[in-house]
């Protein structure tokens, strides 16, 4: 009963949709890094760079869309 109540409370609370991007960025970065390297250390270094690049790209797109909203 308590477990069901916790699930219902968690489902009812609003979750910022930006948090859905975090697992996507991590998984995309890890897969992209693993396709380029075979050892763990270069994979993690490349994944970190990829995650920074993807996050920066998403921030630029967000800024463009946010600025375009002022012209409506």
HELIX and SHEET records of a PDB file:
HELIX    1   1 UNK A    2  UNK A   12  1                                  11    
HELIX    2   2 UNK A   19  UNK A   36  1                                  18    
HELIX    3   3 UNK A   40  UNK A   68  1                                  29    
HELIX    4   4 UNK A   69  UNK A   71  5                                   3    
END                                                                             
